[in-house]
Amino acid sequence: ATVITNLFSAIPYIGQTLVEWAWGGFSVDNPTLTRFFALHFLLPFMIAGITIIHLMFL
């Protein structure tokens, strides 16, 4: 999680703020892992929903 979130720090002006927001603090800890687990669980369902909506409007 550290490597991926540190990519945010390359964004000028707001990078460090984004990293701290993604981490839920000043380092990778339990809130970070909880957020990433939730994202990895929900992302396939969101993609499937968007795909279904897209296919309905074709």
PyMOL Python script that loads the backbone (N, CA, C, O; Angstrom):
from pymol import cmd

cmd.read_pdbstr("""\
ATOM      1  N   ALA A   1       0.832  -1.195   0.000  1.00  0.00           N
ATOM      2  CA  ALA A   1       0.000   0.000   0.000  1.00  0.00           C
ATOM      3  C   ALA A   1       0.871   1.252   0.000  1.00  0.00           C
ATOM      4  O   ALA A   1       0.467   2.283  -0.538  1.00  0.00           O
ATOM      5  N   THR A   2       2.040   1.178   0.585  1.00  0.00           N
ATOM      6  CA  THR A   2       2.899   2.361   0.673  1.00  0.00           C
ATOM      7  C   THR A   2       3.368   2.816  -0.703  1.00  0.00           C
ATOM      8  O   THR A   2       3.375   4.012  -0.992  1.00  0.00           O
ATOM      9  N   VAL A   3       3.759   1.875  -1.550  1.00  0.00           N
ATOM     10  CA  VAL A   3       4.285   2.240  -2.867  1.00  0.00           C
ATOM     11  C   VAL A   3       3.204   2.918  -3.700  1.00  0.00           C
ATOM     12  O   VAL A   3       3.458   3.950  -4.322  1.00  0.00           O
ATOM     13  N   ILE A   4       2.017   2.357  -3.719  1.00  0.00           N
ATOM     14  CA  ILE A   4       0.928   2.916  -4.520  1.00  0.00           C
ATOM     15  C   ILE A   4       0.518   4.286  -3.999  1.00  0.00           C
ATOM     16  O   ILE A   4       0.344   5.218  -4.783  1.00  0.00           O
ATOM     17  N   THR A   5       0.364   4.419  -2.699  1.00  0.00           N
ATOM     18  CA  THR A   5      -0.077   5.704  -2.156  1.00  0.00           C
ATOM     19  C   THR A   5       1.003   6.765  -2.271  1.00  0.00           C
ATOM     20  O   THR A   5       0.688   7.952  -2.360  1.00  0.00           O
ATOM     21  N   ASN A   6       2.267   6.368  -2.271  1.00  0.00           N
ATOM     22  CA  ASN A   6       3.331   7.360  -2.433  1.00  0.00           C
ATOM     23  C   ASN A   6       3.365   7.944  -3.843  1.00  0.00           C
ATOM     24  O   ASN A   6       3.976   8.991  -4.058  1.00  0.00           O
ATOM     25  N   LEU A   7       2.727   7.291  -4.795  1.00  0.00           N
ATOM     26  CA  LEU A   7       2.616   7.872  -6.131  1.00  0.00           C
ATOM     27  C   LEU A   7       1.808   9.167  -6.082  1.00  0.00           C
ATOM     28  O   LEU A   7       2.036  10.073  -6.883  1.00  0.00           O
ATOM     29  N   PHE A   8       0.865   9.256  -5.144  1.00  0.00           N
ATOM     30  CA  PHE A   8       0.083  10.488  -4.977  1.00  0.00           C
ATOM     31  C   PHE A   8       0.970  11.661  -4.584  1.00  0.00           C
ATOM     32  O   PHE A   8       0.669  12.807  -4.919  1.00  0.00           O
ATOM     33  N   SER A   9       2.049  11.386  -3.884  1.00  0.00           N
ATOM     34  CA  SER A   9       2.903  12.476  -3.402  1.00  0.00           C
ATOM     35  C   SER A   9       3.624  13.191  -4.543  1.00  0.00           C
ATOM     36  O   SER A   9       4.182  14.268  -4.337  1.00  0.00           O
ATOM     37  N   ALA A  10       3.620  12.613  -5.734  1.00  0.00           N
ATOM     38  CA  ALA A  10       4.249  13.258  -6.889  1.00  0.00           C
ATOM     39  C   ALA A  10       3.380  14.371  -7.466  1.00  0.00           C
ATOM     40  O   ALA A  10       3.846  15.150  -8.298  1.00  0.00           O
ATOM     41  N   ILE A  11       2.128  14.455  -7.037  1.00  0.00           N
ATOM     42  CA  ILE A  11       1.224  15.501  -7.532  1.00  0.00           C
ATOM     43  C   ILE A  11       1.589  16.808  -6.832  1.00  0.00           C
ATOM     44  O   ILE A  11       1.623  16.866  -5.603  1.00  0.00           O
ATOM     45  N   PRO A  12       1.861  17.851  -7.605  1.00  0.00           N
ATOM     46  CA  PRO A  12       2.257  19.124  -6.986  1.00  0.00           C
ATOM     47  C   PRO A  12       1.151  19.703  -6.100  1.00  0.00           C
ATOM     48  O   PRO A  12      -0.036  19.558  -6.394  1.00  0.00           O
ATOM     49  N   TYR A  13       1.549  20.344  -5.039  1.00  0.00           N
ATOM     50  CA  TYR A  13       0.709  21.098  -4.102  1.00  0.00           C
ATOM     51  C   TYR A  13      -0.182  20.228  -3.214  1.00  0.00           C
ATOM     52  O   TYR A  13      -0.206  20.431  -2.000  1.00  0.00           O
ATOM     53  N   ILE A  14      -0.916  19.266  -3.781  1.00  0.00           N
ATOM     54  CA  ILE A  14      -1.873  18.509  -2.973  1.00  0.00           C
ATOM     55  C   ILE A  14      -1.441  17.070  -2.729  1.00  0.00           C
ATOM     56  O   ILE A  14      -2.169  16.310  -2.090  1.00  0.00           O
ATOM     57  N   GLY A  15      -0.271  16.684  -3.225  1.00  0.00           N
ATOM     58  CA  GLY A  15       0.172  15.297  -3.143  1.00  0.00           C
ATOM     59  C   GLY A  15       0.284  14.763  -1.731  1.00  0.00           C
ATOM     60  O   GLY A  15      -0.235  13.688  -1.428  1.00  0.00           O
ATOM     61  N   GLN A  16       0.957  15.501  -0.867  1.00  0.00           N
ATOM     62  CA  GLN A  16       1.145  15.032   0.507  1.00  0.00           C
ATOM     63  C   GLN A  16      -0.187  14.935   1.248  1.00  0.00           C
ATOM     64  O   GLN A  16      -0.388  14.027   2.054  1.00  0.00           O
ATOM     65  N   THR A  17      -1.084  15.863   0.977  1.00  0.00           N
ATOM     66  CA  THR A  17      -2.410  15.826   1.598  1.00  0.00           C
ATOM     67  C   THR A  17      -3.178  14.592   1.142  1.00  0.00           C
ATOM     68  O   THR A  17      -3.852  13.948   1.946  1.00  0.00           O
ATOM     69  N   LEU A  18      -3.082  14.258  -0.141  1.00  0.00           N
ATOM     70  CA  LEU A  18      -3.740  13.057  -0.655  1.00  0.00           C
ATOM     71  C   LEU A  18      -3.179  11.787  -0.020  1.00  0.00           C
ATOM     72  O   LEU A  18      -3.926  10.863   0.299  1.00  0.00           O
ATOM     73  N   VAL A  19      -1.868  11.749   0.158  1.00  0.00           N
ATOM     74  CA  VAL A  19      -1.241  10.577   0.773  1.00  0.00           C
ATOM     75  C   VAL A  19      -1.739  10.405   2.203  1.00  0.00           C
ATOM     76  O   VAL A  19      -2.112   9.301   2.601  1.00  0.00           O
ATOM     77  N   GLU A  20      -1.746  11.477   2.971  1.00  0.00           N
ATOM     78  CA  GLU A  20      -2.211  11.387   4.360  1.00  0.00           C
ATOM     79  C   GLU A  20      -3.689  11.018   4.419  1.00  0.00           C
ATOM     80  O   GLU A  20      -4.104  10.286   5.317  1.00  0.00           O
ATOM     81  N   TRP A  21      -4.491  11.514   3.472  1.00  0.00           N
ATOM     82  CA  TRP A  21      -5.914  11.166   3.443  1.00  0.00           C
ATOM     83  C   TRP A  21      -6.089   9.685   3.118  1.00  0.00           C
ATOM     84  O   TRP A  21      -6.898   9.006   3.749  1.00  0.00           O
ATOM     85  N   ALA A  22      -5.334   9.175   2.133  1.00  0.00           N
ATOM     86  CA  ALA A  22      -5.442   7.768   1.749  1.00  0.00           C
ATOM     87  C   ALA A  22      -4.973   6.855   2.872  1.00  0.00           C
ATOM     88  O   ALA A  22      -5.537   5.782   3.086  1.00  0.00           O
ATOM     89  N   TRP A  23      -3.929   7.290   3.595  1.00  0.00           N
ATOM     90  CA  TRP A  23      -3.417   6.486   4.698  1.00  0.00           C
ATOM     91  C   TRP A  23      -4.318   6.541   5.920  1.00  0.00           C
ATOM     92  O   TRP A  23      -4.324   5.607   6.721  1.00  0.00           O
ATOM     93  N   GLY A  24      -5.063   7.597   6.074  1.00  0.00           N
ATOM     94  CA  GLY A  24      -5.865   7.764   7.282  1.00  0.00           C
ATOM     95  C   GLY A  24      -5.011   8.216   8.445  1.00  0.00           C
ATOM     96  O   GLY A  24      -5.407   8.043   9.598  1.00  0.00           O
ATOM     97  N   GLY A  25      -3.866   8.784   8.180  1.00  0.00           N
ATOM     98  CA  GLY A  25      -2.939   9.252   9.209  1.00  0.00           C
ATOM     99  C   GLY A  25      -1.604   9.562   8.563  1.00  0.00           C
ATOM    100  O   GLY A  25      -1.528   9.921   7.388  1.00  0.00           O
ATOM    101  N   PHE A  26      -0.549   9.417   9.356  1.00  0.00           N
ATOM    102  CA  PHE A  26       0.775   9.755   8.849  1.00  0.00           C
ATOM    103  C   PHE A  26       1.590   8.541   8.437  1.00  0.00           C
ATOM    104  O   PHE A  26       2.739   8.682   8.019  1.00  0.00           O
ATOM    105  N   SER A  27       1.013   7.351   8.546  1.00  0.00           N
ATOM    106  CA  SER A  27       1.706   6.138   8.117  1.00  0.00           C
ATOM    107  C   SER A  27       0.672   5.076   7.758  1.00  0.00           C
ATOM    108  O   SER A  27      -0.509   5.207   8.081  1.00  0.00           O
ATOM    109  N   VAL A  28       1.134   4.022   7.086  1.00  0.00           N
ATOM    110  CA  VAL A  28       0.247   2.912   6.749  1.00  0.00           C
ATOM    111  C   VAL A  28      -0.074   2.174   8.037  1.00  0.00           C
ATOM    112  O   VAL A  28       0.820   1.714   8.746  1.00  0.00           O
ATOM    113  N   ASP A  29      -1.358   2.069   8.326  1.00  0.00           N
ATOM    114  CA  ASP A  29      -1.793   1.426   9.562  1.00  0.00           C
ATOM    115  C   ASP A  29      -3.122   0.724   9.291  1.00  0.00           C
ATOM    116  O   ASP A  29      -3.492   0.528   8.134  1.00  0.00           O
ATOM    117  N   ASN A  30      -3.826   0.352  10.323  1.00  0.00           N
ATOM    118  CA  ASN A  30      -5.088  -0.364  10.194  1.00  0.00           C
ATOM    119  C   ASN A  30      -6.118   0.382   9.346  1.00  0.00           C
ATOM    120  O   ASN A  30      -6.762  -0.254   8.513  1.00  0.00           O
ATOM    121  N   PRO A  31      -6.311   1.697   9.510  1.00  0.00           N
ATOM    122  CA  PRO A  31      -7.287   2.378   8.646  1.00  0.00           C
ATOM    123  C   PRO A  31      -6.942   2.278   7.157  1.00  0.00           C
ATOM    124  O   PRO A  31      -7.834   2.170   6.315  1.00  0.00           O
ATOM    125  N   THR A  32      -5.655   2.313   6.839  1.00  0.00           N
ATOM    126  CA  THR A  32      -5.232   2.201   5.440  1.00  0.00           C
ATOM    127  C   THR A  32      -5.620   0.844   4.878  1.00  0.00           C
ATOM    128  O   THR A  32      -6.192   0.756   3.792  1.00  0.00           O
ATOM    129  N   LEU A  33      -5.313  -0.202   5.611  1.00  0.00           N
ATOM    130  CA  LEU A  33      -5.607  -1.546   5.135  1.00  0.00           C
ATOM    131  C   LEU A  33      -7.105  -1.776   5.034  1.00  0.00           C
ATOM    132  O   LEU A  33      -7.561  -2.456   4.115  1.00  0.00           O
ATOM    133  N   THR A  34      -7.878  -1.224   5.960  1.00  0.00           N
ATOM    134  CA  THR A  34      -9.334  -1.345   5.906  1.00  0.00           C
ATOM    135  C   THR A  34      -9.886  -0.649   4.674  1.00  0.00           C
ATOM    136  O   THR A  34     -10.757  -1.192   3.995  1.00  0.00           O
ATOM    137  N   ARG A  35      -9.394   0.539   4.379  1.00  0.00           N
ATOM    138  CA  ARG A  35      -9.854   1.272   3.194  1.00  0.00           C
ATOM    139  C   ARG A  35      -9.511   0.523   1.915  1.00  0.00           C
ATOM    140  O   ARG A  35     -10.344   0.422   1.014  1.00  0.00           O
ATOM    141  N   PHE A  36      -8.298  -0.002   1.827  1.00  0.00           N
ATOM    142  CA  PHE A  36      -7.900  -0.710   0.615  1.00  0.00           C
ATOM    143  C   PHE A  36      -8.663  -2.023   0.465  1.00  0.00           C
ATOM    144  O   PHE A  36      -9.001  -2.412  -0.653  1.00  0.00           O
ATOM    145  N   PHE A  37      -8.940  -2.713   1.573  1.00  0.00           N
ATOM    146  CA  PHE A  37      -9.732  -3.942   1.504  1.00  0.00           C
ATOM    147  C   PHE A  37     -11.139  -3.628   1.022  1.00  0.00           C
ATOM    148  O   PHE A  37     -11.669  -4.331   0.162  1.00  0.00           O
ATOM    149  N   ALA A  38     -11.752  -2.581   1.564  1.00  0.00           N
ATOM    150  CA  ALA A  38     -13.101  -2.193   1.142  1.00  0.00           C
ATOM    151  C   ALA A  38     -13.112  -1.812  -0.335  1.00  0.00           C
ATOM    152  O   ALA A  38     -14.028  -2.185  -1.067  1.00  0.00           O
ATOM    153  N   LEU A  39     -12.104  -1.073  -0.771  1.00  0.00           N
ATOM    154  CA  LEU A  39     -12.019  -0.682  -2.178  1.00  0.00           C
ATOM    155  C   LEU A  39     -11.900  -1.910  -3.080  1.00  0.00           C
ATOM    156  O   LEU A  39     -12.576  -1.991  -4.106  1.00  0.00           O
ATOM    157  N   HIS A  40     -11.055  -2.854  -2.709  1.00  0.00           N
ATOM    158  CA  HIS A  40     -10.866  -4.046  -3.526  1.00  0.00           C
ATOM    159  C   HIS A  40     -12.091  -4.949  -3.503  1.00  0.00           C
ATOM    160  O   HIS A  40     -12.302  -5.720  -4.439  1.00  0.00           O
ATOM    161  N   PHE A  41     -12.899  -4.868  -2.459  1.00  0.00           N
ATOM    162  CA  PHE A  41     -14.129  -5.652  -2.398  1.00  0.00           C
ATOM    163  C   PHE A  41     -15.233  -5.006  -3.225  1.00  0.00           C
ATOM    164  O   PHE A  41     -15.955  -5.699  -3.941  1.00  0.00           O
ATOM    165  N   LEU A  42     -15.372  -3.678  -3.135  1.00  0.00           N
ATOM    166  CA  LEU A  42     -16.477  -2.982  -3.789  1.00  0.00           C
ATOM    167  C   LEU A  42     -16.224  -2.664  -5.261  1.00  0.00           C
ATOM    168  O   LEU A  42     -17.172  -2.570  -6.040  1.00  0.00           O
ATOM    169  N   LEU A  43     -14.980  -2.499  -5.646  1.00  0.00           N
ATOM    170  CA  LEU A  43     -14.661  -2.093  -7.012  1.00  0.00           C
ATOM    171  C   LEU A  43     -15.231  -3.033  -8.082  1.00  0.00           C
ATOM    172  O   LEU A  43     -15.778  -2.530  -9.063  1.00  0.00           O
ATOM    173  N   PRO A  44     -15.138  -4.361  -7.957  1.00  0.00           N
ATOM    174  CA  PRO A  44     -15.732  -5.228  -8.992  1.00  0.00           C
ATOM    175  C   PRO A  44     -17.240  -5.048  -9.125  1.00  0.00           C
ATOM    176  O   PRO A  44     -17.770  -5.112 -10.234  1.00  0.00           O
ATOM    177  N   PHE A  45     -17.939  -4.824  -8.015  1.00  0.00           N
ATOM    178  CA  PHE A  45     -19.384  -4.613  -8.080  1.00  0.00           C
ATOM    179  C   PHE A  45     -19.713  -3.290  -8.765  1.00  0.00           C
ATOM    180  O   PHE A  45     -20.669  -3.207  -9.536  1.00  0.00           O
ATOM    181  N   MET A  46     -18.925  -2.264  -8.486  1.00  0.00           N
ATOM    182  CA  MET A  46     -19.149  -0.975  -9.136  1.00  0.00           C
ATOM    183  C   MET A  46     -18.883  -1.081 -10.638  1.00  0.00           C
ATOM    184  O   MET A  46     -19.640  -0.538 -11.442  1.00  0.00           O
ATOM    185  N   ILE A  47     -17.819  -1.774 -11.015  1.00  0.00           N
ATOM    186  CA  ILE A  47     -17.508  -1.953 -12.435  1.00  0.00           C
ATOM    187  C   ILE A  47     -18.614  -2.750 -13.119  1.00  0.00           C
ATOM    188  O   ILE A  47     -19.023  -2.416 -14.231  1.00  0.00           O
ATOM    189  N   ALA A  48     -19.102  -3.807 -12.459  1.00  0.00           N
ATOM    190  CA  ALA A  48     -20.183  -4.610 -13.039  1.00  0.00           C
ATOM    191  C   ALA A  48     -21.442  -3.767 -13.217  1.00  0.00           C
ATOM    192  O   ALA A  48     -22.107  -3.862 -14.249  1.00  0.00           O
ATOM    193  N   GLY A  49     -21.774  -2.946 -12.230  1.00  0.00           N
ATOM    194  CA  GLY A  49     -22.953  -2.090 -12.333  1.00  0.00           C
ATOM    195  C   GLY A  49     -22.839  -1.090 -13.466  1.00  0.00           C
ATOM    196  O   GLY A  49     -23.788  -0.895 -14.226  1.00  0.00           O
ATOM    197  N   ILE A  50     -21.697  -0.466 -13.580  1.00  0.00           N
ATOM    198  CA  ILE A  50     -21.478   0.501 -14.664  1.00  0.00           C
ATOM    199  C   ILE A  50     -21.520  -0.203 -16.019  1.00  0.00           C
ATOM    200  O   ILE A  50     -22.041   0.351 -16.987  1.00  0.00           O
ATOM    201  N   THR A  51     -20.978  -1.414 -16.095  1.00  0.00           N
ATOM    202  CA  THR A  51     -21.006  -2.172 -17.348  1.00  0.00           C
ATOM    203  C   THR A  51     -22.435  -2.523 -17.739  1.00  0.00           C
ATOM    204  O   THR A  51     -22.802  -2.406 -18.908  1.00  0.00           O
ATOM    205  N   ILE A  52     -23.243  -2.951 -16.778  1.00  0.00           N
ATOM    206  CA  ILE A  52     -24.644  -3.285 -17.060  1.00  0.00           C
ATOM    207  C   ILE A  52     -25.399  -2.053 -17.546  1.00  0.00           C
ATOM    208  O   ILE A  52     -26.148  -2.126 -18.520  1.00  0.00           O
ATOM    209  N   ILE A  53     -25.207  -0.933 -16.875  1.00  0.00           N
ATOM    210  CA  ILE A  53     -25.865   0.309 -17.303  1.00  0.00           C
ATOM    211  C   ILE A  53     -25.411   0.688 -18.707  1.00  0.00           C
ATOM    212  O   ILE A  53     -26.218   1.102 -19.538  1.00  0.00           O
ATOM    213  N   HIS A  54     -24.133   0.545 -18.962  1.00  0.00           N
ATOM    214  CA  HIS A  54     -23.600   0.870 -20.286  1.00  0.00           C
ATOM    215  C   HIS A  54     -24.232  -0.021 -21.356  1.00  0.00           C
ATOM    216  O   HIS A  54     -24.629   0.464 -22.415  1.00  0.00           O
ATOM    217  N   LEU A  55     -24.323  -1.319 -21.080  1.00  0.00           N
ATOM    218  CA  LEU A  55     -24.888  -2.247 -22.057  1.00  0.00           C
ATOM    219  C   LEU A  55     -26.374  -1.999 -22.281  1.00  0.00           C
ATOM    220  O   LEU A  55     -26.874  -2.215 -23.385  1.00  0.00           O
ATOM    221  N   MET A  56     -27.077  -1.555 -21.265  1.00  0.00           N
ATOM    222  CA  MET A  56     -28.504  -1.259 -21.415  1.00  0.00           C
ATOM    223  C   MET A  56     -28.727  -0.085 -22.355  1.00  0.00           C
ATOM    224  O   MET A  56     -29.737  -0.043 -23.058  1.00  0.00           O
ATOM    225  N   PHE A  57     -27.808   0.862 -22.382  1.00  0.00           N
ATOM    226  CA  PHE A  57     -27.975   2.048 -23.210  1.00  0.00           C
ATOM    227  C   PHE A  57     -27.356   1.909 -24.601  1.00  0.00           C
ATOM    228  O   PHE A  57     -27.341   2.872 -25.368  1.00  0.00           O
ATOM    229  N   LEU A  58     -26.849   0.726 -24.932  1.00  0.00           N
ATOM    230  CA  LEU A  58     -26.300   0.528 -26.283  1.00  0.00           C
ATOM    231  C   LEU A  58     -27.412   0.426 -27.308  1.00  0.00           C
ATOM    232  O   LEU A  58     -27.141   0.259 -28.497  1.00  0.00           O
TER     233      LEU A  58
END
""", "prot")
cmd.dss("prot")
cmd.show_as("cartoon", "prot")
cmd.util.cbc("prot")
cmd.orient("prot")
